[in-house]
Amino acid sequence: MASPTPSKRSEQDPSDVSGAAALPSDGLYEILLRLPAKDLCRLRAVCRSWRSLASDPLFIKDHAARHTRPFLATSFVDPGEGEDVHCGVSIVDLCSGDVIKQIHTRDKDLRLQRTYLDRVCMVGGRHPLAVTALNPATGATVRPSADVSEEYADLLERRYVSMESCAFGKVPSTGEYKALRFLHVGSPVGSQHLCEVMTLDAGSNHARWRPKPGPPLPVCSNNKITSVVIDGVVYFLFGFIDPRYRYLKTLFKPGTITPFNLETEEWMPTISGPESVTSYYMGANKITTSRSPEAVEHISITNLNGSLVIVHLVHRISMDLWFLMDVEKALWVKKYSIRYRSHYRRAYPLVLLDDETIIFIMQSKDTLISYDTKTDTFTDMFNLQDYRSIAIYTGSLLS
């Protein structure tokens, strides 16, 4: 019997995925869906069909739903040859420390705000009052054209103005991104603190700052670990440690939190902290008589997997993580109590992963560490350039 005649297409064109040797479209979809974003970006170059599939909005949405582990966003500055300086934002794998993507900027002094979002917020640099929103997936940026609101322009003329703090979040109901900031205004006769809010519209640099009333009680606005944004609400910790505000402890308990609603652009009712946490600070001499910072308990707030958490460092005893379970009832639950270690005293929790591993930033060493809640063990991960300029990026890297 004569052997069969060889096919004229025994060697299939790799750019043609519709031939007999190609994977079924459903199978290819499922395979590519399992790959990390970094590999998919490279595989887009294989052929037109793969590039089309991996760029499809529905595929990108499904891929984001499958790969929910967030990334770390951090600023970088690398000296180049001669006078060239390479700077920008790196998107880093939280487990391996590998750089997945880099977005270059022109300003080496930009700092990332501590956000937990599918955008990152940059402040500082050559324009100290500027606030810029960056989409790491596309590299697109949005920045307002004016430094201050029109209502404050005359007031701020010929005075020293600095940005004390900035919070950046997304309104769930509208998808809008907004920034809330505090300005410090110095003058020969004293200083003022002003509050402004702005909507950063995608693709537009014509956003305008709008003046807003200040908070109903003094807040720790100039410290990233005492403010956090979750689901369009900015939470600020009451600045009770400041000796100037000791008298307010008769009206508001230490550990009280003041929320600002980015959708309505109004301050919301205050939230009391956990009773066992706030009771420690009620004694007037707890703060004022101690000369050693280590002799005073430390309190901060963070966003762990979408929950507002009070971090209570009890000196030489434990770090307690209190989760807010019910806003209206101010119900807090202590989910984790981590045994105290002196060398991890300045650790701040950034992320709670699905397997209940907690990622911490070591503020004294620019290092990330992981904590296994099941075995009560810490593990060093990798170093950063600057712990003060990091964010958690929850979006996709496919665009």
PASE-113262 format. One record per residue (C-alpha): residue in one letter; x, y, z. Coordinates in steps of 0.2 Angstrom, whole numbers, padded with zeros to 4 digits, always signed. Layout:
<nodes>
aXYZ/...
</nodes>
This chain:
<nodes>
m+0000+0000+0000/a+0007+0017-0005/s+0011+0028+0009/p+0000+0043+0012/t+0005+0059+0003/p+0012+0072+0015/s+0001+0087+0018/k+0007+0103+0011/r+0005+0111+0028/s+0014+0099+0038/e+0023+0114+0046/q+0010+0126+0052/d+0012+0144+0052/p+0013+0149+0070/s+0003+0165+0067/d-0012+0155+0061/v-0021+0147+0076/s-0036+0142+0066/g-0028+0127+0059/a-0031+0109+0064/a-0015+0109+0075/a-0021+0124+0085/l-0028+0122+0102/p-0047+0124+0104/s-0051+0142+0108/d-0059+0138+0124/g-0044+0128+0130/l-0032+0142+0125/y-0043+0154+0134/e-0042+0144+0150/i-0023+0141+0148/l-0019+0159+0146/l-0031+0164+0160/r-0020+0154+0172/l-0004+0163+0168/p+0003+0178+0177/a+0002+0195+0169/k+0020+0196+0166/d+0020+0180+0156/l+0005+0186+0146/c+0013+0202+0141/r+0027+0192+0133/l+0015+0180+0125/r+0006+0193+0116/a+0021+0194+0104/v+0018+0176+0099/c+0004+0179+0086/r-0010+0191+0081/s-0023+0179+0088/w-0015+0178+0105/r-0012+0196+0106/s-0030+0199+0102/l-0036+0187+0115/a-0025+0193+0129/s-0030+0211+0125/d-0049+0208+0125/p-0058+0218+0139/l-0068+0202+0144/f-0052+0192+0145/i-0043+0206+0155/k-0058+0206+0167/d-0058+0187+0169/h-0040+0187+0172/a-0041+0200+0186/a-0054+0190+0194/r-0043+0175+0194/h-0027+0183+0200/t-0033+0193+0215/r-0016+0194+0224/p-0011+0212+0224/f+0005+0220+0219/l+0017+0232+0228/a+0020+0249+0219/t+0035+0258+0224/s+0045+0273+0217/f+0063+0270+0210/v+0078+0281+0206/d+0092+0273+0196/p+0107+0284+0190/g+0110+0282+0172/e+0125+0286+0162/g+0131+0304+0163/e+0118+0316+0169/d+0103+0304+0165/v+0093+0298+0179/h+0080+0285+0177/c+0065+0286+0189/g+0047+0281+0190/v+0036+0268+0198/s+0039+0250+0199/i+0026+0236+0201/v+0033+0222+0211/d+0027+0204+0214/l+0023+0204+0233/c+0030+0186+0235/s+0046+0186+0225/g+0051+0204+0224/d+0052+0203+0205/v+0049+0219+0196/i+0034+0216+0184/k+0033+0233+0176/q+0041+0250+0177/i+0032+0266+0172/h+0045+0281+0170/t+0042+0298+0176/r+0051+0314+0173/d+0052+0319+0191/k+0064+0309+0203/d+0057+0316+0219/l+0039+0310+0217/r+0032+0300+0232/l+0018+0287+0232/q+0004+0289+0244/r+0000+0274+0255/t-0015+0268+0245/y-0024+0251+0242/l-0032+0253+0225/d-0031+0250+0206/r-0023+0267+0204/v-0008+0275+0213/c-0006+0293+0219/m+0010+0303+0217/v+0014+0319+0227/g+0029+0331+0229/g+0043+0333+0216/r+0046+0349+0207/h+0028+0355+0211/p+0026+0353+0230/l+0007+0355+0229/a+0004+0344+0214/v-0006+0328+0215/t-0005+0315+0201/a-0015+0300+0198/l-0007+0286+0188/n-0014+0270+0180/p+0000+0257+0180/a-0009+0247+0167/t-0009+0260+0154/g+0004+0273+0161/a-0009+0287+0159/t-0008+0301+0172/v-0021+0314+0177/r-0016+0330+0186/p-0025+0346+0190/s-0020+0362+0181/a-0021+0373+0196/d-0012+0371+0212/v-0026+0377+0224/s-0044+0381+0223/e-0050+0398+0217/e-0057+0402+0234/y-0040+0400+0242/a-0030+0408+0229/d-0030+0426+0236/l-0028+0420+0254/l-0012+0410+0249/e-0004+0423+0239/r+0013+0428+0245/r+0012+0415+0260/y+0022+0399+0263/v+0010+0385+0258/s+0014+0366+0260/m+0004+0350+0258/e+0003+0342+0275/s-0005+0326+0269/c-0016+0319+0254/a-0028+0304+0254/f-0033+0296+0237/g-0048+0285+0234/k-0061+0278+0223/v-0080+0281+0225/p-0088+0264+0222/s-0105+0270+0216/t-0098+0282+0202/g-0081+0275+0199/e-0073+0292+0201/y-0056+0295+0209/k-0055+0309+0222/a-0041+0316+0232/l-0043+0325+0249/r-0029+0335+0256/f-0024+0346+0270/l-0013+0362+0267/h-0003+0371+0280/v-0002+0390+0277/g+0011+0400+0286/s+0011+0418+0289/p+0019+0431+0301/v+0004+0431+0312/g+0002+0412+0313/s-0003+0397+0303/q-0019+0389+0296/h-0024+0372+0290/l-0035+0371+0275/c-0045+0356+0267/e-0048+0353+0249/v-0055+0340+0238/m-0054+0336+0220/t-0061+0324+0207/l-0048+0317+0195/d-0057+0313+0179/a-0049+0300+0167/g-0041+0308+0152/s-0043+0326+0158/n-0031+0338+0167/h-0044+0351+0170/a-0049+0346+0187/r-0051+0359+0201/w-0048+0359+0219/r-0064+0363+0230/p-0063+0370+0248/k-0070+0360+0261/p-0073+0362+0280/g-0060+0355+0291/p-0063+0339+0302/p-0074+0340+0317/l-0059+0336+0329/p-0040+0337+0327/v-0034+0322+0317/c-0016+0315+0313/s-0017+0321+0295/n+0002+0322+0293/n+0005+0304+0296/k+0002+0290+0283/i-0001+0277+0297/t-0015+0287+0305/s-0026+0288+0289/v-0032+0276+0277/v-0045+0275+0263/i-0058+0261+0261/d-0072+0260+0249/g-0073+0279+0246/v-0071+0284+0264/v-0056+0292+0272/y-0053+0287+0290/f-0042+0298+0301/l-0036+0294+0319/f-0039+0307+0332/g-0023+0316+0336/f-0025+0313+0355/i-0006+0311+0358/d-0003+0329+0354/p-0002+0338+0371/r-0012+0353+0363/y-0027+0341+0362/r-0027+0333+0379/y-0043+0343+0384/l-0053+0334+0370/k-0051+0317+0379/t-0065+0322+0390/l-0076+0323+0374/f-0068+0310+0362/k-0060+0294+0368/p-0042+0291+0362/g-0043+0280+0347/t-0058+0289+0340/i-0058+0289+0321/t-0066+0303+0310/p-0072+0298+0293/f-0074+0308+0277/n-0085+0302+0263/l-0078+0306+0246/e-0094+0304+0237/t-0104+0316+0247/e-0088+0326+0252/e-0094+0328+0270/w-0087+0323+0287/m-0096+0308+0294/p-0100+0304+0313/t-0085+0299+0323/i-0081+0280+0327/s-0076+0275+0344/g-0061+0263+0345/p-0060+0247+0354/e-0064+0250+0373/s-0049+0239+0379/v-0037+0250+0367/t-0044+0267+0371/s-0045+0264+0390/y-0026+0264+0392/y-0025+0282+0386/m-0038+0289+0397/g-0026+0292+0411/a-0019+0310+0409/n-0002+0305+0414/k+0000+0290+0402/i+0006+0302+0388/t+0013+0317+0396/t+0025+0309+0409/s+0034+0297+0399/r+0050+0303+0391/s+0054+0287+0382/p+0043+0283+0366/e+0045+0265+0369/a+0036+0267+0386/v+0020+0273+0377/e+0009+0261+0367/h+0008+0264+0349/i-0008+0265+0339/s-0011+0266+0320/i-0024+0261+0307/t-0022+0251+0291/n-0032+0243+0277/l-0031+0224+0278/n-0041+0216+0264/g-0054+0229+0263/s-0056+0230+0282/l-0052+0245+0293/v-0040+0239+0306/i-0033+0247+0322/v-0015+0242+0325/h-0011+0242+0344/l+0007+0239+0349/v+0007+0235+0367/h+0025+0238+0373/r+0034+0221+0377/i+0018+0211+0376/s+0010+0210+0359/m+0004+0219+0343/d-0015+0217+0342/l-0025+0219+0326/w-0043+0225+0329/f-0055+0224+0314/l-0070+0235+0313/m-0085+0223+0310/d-0100+0235+0312/v-0098+0254+0309/e-0114+0260+0317/k-0111+0250+0333/a-0093+0253+0333/l-0090+0234+0335/w-0072+0229+0334/v-0065+0211+0335/k-0047+0207+0339/k-0043+0194+0326/y-0024+0193+0328/s-0013+0196+0343/i+0005+0194+0338/r+0018+0190+0351/y+0030+0205+0354/r+0047+0205+0347/s+0058+0220+0350/h+0067+0219+0333/y+0050+0220+0324/r+0043+0234+0335/r+0042+0246+0320/a+0033+0234+0308/y+0017+0240+0300/p+0005+0228+0292/l+0001+0232+0274/v-0008+0217+0267/l-0018+0202+0273/l-0017+0188+0260/d-0030+0174+0257/d-0020+0161+0266/e-0020+0173+0282/t-0001+0178+0279/i+0001+0196+0284/i+0014+0207+0274/f+0023+0220+0285/i+0034+0234+0281/m+0049+0237+0292/q+0050+0255+0293/s+0067+0256+0300/k+0075+0245+0287/d+0066+0247+0271/t+0062+0229+0271/l+0046+0218+0268/i+0043+0204+0280/s+0029+0191+0280/y+0021+0184+0296/d+0013+0167+0296/t-0002+0168+0308/k-0003+0149+0309/t+0015+0146+0315/d+0018+0163+0323/t+0034+0166+0313/f+0042+0180+0303/t+0051+0179+0287/d+0062+0192+0278/m+0056+0195+0260/f+0066+0209+0251/n+0072+0226+0252/l+0064+0242+0246/q+0072+0259+0240/d+0061+0269+0252/y+0047+0262+0263/r+0039+0280+0264/s+0035+0279+0245/i+0025+0263+0243/a+0007+0258+0239/i-0003+0242+0236/y-0009+0240+0218/t-0024+0230+0216/g-0027+0232+0197/s-0022+0222+0182/l-0006+0225+0172/l-0015+0220+0156/s-0022+0234+0145/
</nodes>
